[in-house]
Amino acid sequence: MPMYEYRCVECGLLFEVRQKFSDAPVEECRDCGGKVEKLISRSDFALKGDGWFEQGYGSSGSVAKSAPPCATTGVCAK
């Protein structure tokens, strides 16, 4: 089940709620009972293990030996 973040408009409390997609959004702060708004939050994303790069995705049959420098440093030359 996904985790959603909410912020209370009245007291400013930030809290998370684990909900099903079919659950109705939370409308009331659990501390003060004020109105809450649903936040859009950044989610974690991690590629673990052998990935498409090591398996030669997009290459002409050859397996890549290592990632390009920009994949590890975040700085890519054009």
C-alpha positions as CSV (number, residue, x, y, z in Angstrom):
1,M,0.0,0.0,0.0
2,P,1.3,3.5,-0.8
3,M,2.2,6.0,1.9
4,Y,0.7,9.5,1.6
5,E,1.8,12.7,3.2
6,Y,-0.6,15.3,4.6
7,R,-0.2,18.7,6.2
8,C,-2.6,20.4,8.5
9,V,-3.7,23.9,7.4
10,E,-4.4,24.9,11.0
11,C,-1.5,23.6,13.1
12,G,1.0,22.8,10.4
13,L,1.4,19.1,11.5
14,L,3.0,16.9,8.8
15,F,2.1,13.3,9.0
16,E,2.0,10.1,6.8
17,V,-0.9,7.7,6.3
18,R,-0.6,4.3,4.6
19,Q,-3.7,3.9,2.5
20,K,-5.1,1.8,-0.3
21,F,-5.7,3.4,-3.7
22,S,-9.4,3.0,-3.1
23,D,-9.4,4.7,0.4
24,A,-10.8,8.2,0.6
25,P,-8.3,10.9,1.3
26,V,-7.8,12.1,4.9
27,E,-9.8,15.3,5.6
28,E,-9.1,16.0,9.2
29,C,-5.9,16.5,11.3
30,R,-5.4,13.8,13.8
31,D,-4.1,16.3,16.4
32,C,-6.3,19.4,16.2
33,G,-9.1,18.3,13.9
34,G,-8.3,21.0,11.3
35,K,-8.5,20.7,7.6
36,V,-5.6,18.9,5.9
37,E,-4.1,19.0,2.4
38,K,-2.5,16.1,0.6
39,L,1.1,16.7,-0.4
40,I,2.9,15.5,-3.5
41,S,6.1,14.0,-2.2
42,R,9.3,12.7,-3.8
43,S,9.5,9.0,-3.8
44,D,12.7,6.9,-3.5
45,F,13.9,5.1,-6.6
46,A,16.8,2.7,-6.7
47,L,18.0,0.3,-9.3
48,K,19.7,-2.7,-7.5
49,G,21.6,-5.7,-8.9
50,D,22.3,-6.3,-12.5
51,G,20.5,-3.7,-14.5
52,W,19.8,-2.9,-18.1
53,F,23.1,-1.1,-18.6
54,E,25.2,-4.1,-17.6
55,Q,23.2,-6.4,-19.8
56,G,23.9,-4.3,-22.9
57,Y,20.5,-2.7,-23.4
58,G,20.5,-0.7,-26.6
59,S,23.9,-1.9,-27.7
60,S,24.5,-4.1,-30.7
61,G,24.9,-7.3,-28.9
62,S,28.0,-6.4,-26.8
63,V,27.8,-6.2,-23.1
64,A,28.8,-2.9,-21.5
65,K,31.8,-3.2,-19.2
66,S,31.1,-0.2,-17.0
67,A,28.8,2.8,-16.6
68,P,29.8,6.0,-18.4
69,P,31.3,8.7,-16.1
70,C,28.0,10.7,-16.1
71,A,26.1,7.8,-14.6
72,T,28.2,7.8,-11.4
73,T,29.1,11.5,-11.2
74,G,26.0,13.1,-12.5
75,V,28.1,15.3,-14.9
76,C,27.8,14.4,-18.6
77,A,29.8,16.0,-21.4
78,K,27.9,16.7,-24.6
